[in-house]
Amino acid sequence: MRVFLGCDHAGFELKEHLVAWLKANGHEPVDCGAPVYDAVDDYPPFVLRAAQRTAAEWPGVLGIVIGGSGNGEAIAANKVGGVRAALVWNEDTARLAREHNDANVISIGARQHDLDTATEFVRIFLETPYSDEPRHTRRIQMLSEYEETGEVPPL
């Protein structure tokens, strides 16, 4: 599977690790930056590129965005139409992001997890299918419609 990655300096080491891990596990990582470690870079240019490319090729691809906490990266990725980015902080949130929310991007806080733990989140995210349960599909559709029209769903 093609996987787009974007990060800032705080996520650089984890991104590099994940690029190698993805290749070793038969995936096609696409590195949207940061291309080098730069202690003063900003995450939006890299994260938005990864999110845009994920949305443009969805379905069939996924994205990973990485920063210190992952919060700003999730917020940035979710600004891109067609992206459902989930902040992942344990195995359950990695699984539920796909299973219940059909998330196509995950955000990871590199300062919150060691490399092995973060890699396990990615493995779970990539291997978990969307449940396709009607209640989840209905909720995702509501969000998609809001994204297109700006109209809040009726109660």
C-alpha angles and dihedrals in degrees: 000000000000111000123189117210131194131173147152128231093286090058098037098101093047092046091052090049092049093048089057093043093050092050091048090052097051100263129126109235117199110200111213092177170218083199094194136014109272115169093209103043122123125235102220099078093051098038094046091051092051091047094047092050092047092051092046093055099033127158107049097033135070136201137220124198122187137192139140097289099002091231099107091042092054090048092049095046091050090058088071114089112246095023123119104186121184127196105231121203104155141016093269094055090048091052096041092048088067101027099050105016103032086225113189096192132042126199121210130191105225092194090055100055140035119243095261094050093047090047090054089054089054093047091052092046093051095045099044116092125210109265093225089212112162095238092055093043090050092052094047089049090053090054093046091051091049090050090054101039107021089228117134112232115254118259 
